[in-house]
């Protein structure tokens, strides 16, 4: 049985928004990531979601260049294989502006993203009441990752 943890966790980026996932960061293979650039406006032109039973990893295309994949470390793929990769690219008239996130057993388990034009298919299976977050325009994602995404935070423009 998985243990549940009840404590307050400071935001990954102070004031940037809700943090999804409460599992403690303590394993040596977990690392922090932040796709935003301080004081610069970035344009997210694509996103990849790596899925199995739950959300394993995420990768952003920023200013037409694919960045690093966060989650699904190579040493974990035997135990947690990626069975589905969802790739979406956007033109200048489409951008990410919202998400529905399920947190199960302390992890961001499933993710459905929304653009200003459409809802993208869900990565993994949502709980009955996922958290919803809407903003103006997504300008970055922060979190902690290891074998999968341990915590996730969406940063939107104001």
Secondary structure, DSSP 8 states (H G I E B T S, - for coil): -----------SSTTS--EE-------TT-EEEE---TT----EEEEEEEESSSEEEEEEEETTEEEEEEE--GGGTTTS---EEEEEE--TT--EEEEEEEEETTEEEEEEEEESS-B---BS---TT-EEEE-S-EEEEEEEESSSEEEEEEEE--
